[in-house]
Amino acid sequence: MNIRLTVALIFASAFLLSCAAPVRQQERAGFISDYSNLKETESNAFVYDGPNLNRYTVFYFTEGKLLFDPAEGDAEITKDDLEELMAYFREKMIEEVTKDDGYTVVDKPGEGVATVRWGLTAVDATIGVLNVSIATKITGAGLGGAAMEGEIVDSITGEQIAASIRWGSGSRILRAGITKLGDAKIQVNDWARALRRRLDEAHGKSS
């Protein structure tokens, strides 16, 4: 196969696959205890940080919840993929929150502890073959992504302290590799860093 034909096939595939919509904001899953305070304060996100967030430095992270029916999601994503992504997301949040002498994470709720509740509302697979070339990446073809809902509540009273809804597809610049979860993990990494920034801002720290 000559190089011109190869390039033509790549761009034809990119055009067809780019017709698929990126991960967009999902319908509210009813997971968050109160949606009324959420504001669109940043790209692809609705966020609420309450006035009492700065009172908490100890956090308990629940296991993630799957807030959509996998049978109605991306057929390329398996149950094992979803379990892997949820475990990865929780691990990244804990890593970000605790690094650099940050905040304390405990293994159960308690007095003075804030519980971080979260779940995934969508996961789309990365099409690996289209993520190895910048020529196809810039078209948006092959991008995967994810969406989530989450909140921080007082682990005793249940008072909502903070909340967010986030969604997005992978980067047209960064390469997610050939794995199905590559772009979803890029989103998860960003969301974990955003959580740390929000906590630092509430506590008057620079992150």
Beta strands, then each sheet from edge to edge (+ up, - down):
strand 1: 39-42
strand 2: 45-49
strand 3: 58-61
strand 4: 65-66
strand 5: 104-106
strand 6: 114-124
strand 7: 145-154
strand 8: 160-169
sheet 1: 1+ 2- 8+ 7- 6+ 3+ 5+
sheet 2: 1+ 2- 8+ 7- 6+ 4+
end
